[in-house]
């Protein structure tokens, strides 16, 4: 088998694994009970958006969960 073909197969497998991991992350995020918007400014939170999932903050105190957008998080850290 040529190196080019091996590289092509390896790349295809890598892309397939990345896609599978992305879907698993989306499923896990959507299964967690979180509010649909920021607890401070009511900005909408899209549970299927990976960037939002990685940048927004979740504060859990017992059974209650607060979801905070990055801009509100910055404001709260400054004060």
C-alpha angles and dihedrals in degrees: 000000000000123000091242092058092046090051091049092051092046091050092049091051091048092052091048091051092049091051091049092050091050091053092048090052092050091050093049092048093048092048093055112087105241131155116264094233144026112291091222108037102014094237108165117258117211107208092200095054111099095202092055091047091053098042106038119085126231120204114194121193110174109303096344122087126195121201116206127190120225094253093053089044090055091049093050092049092051094055 
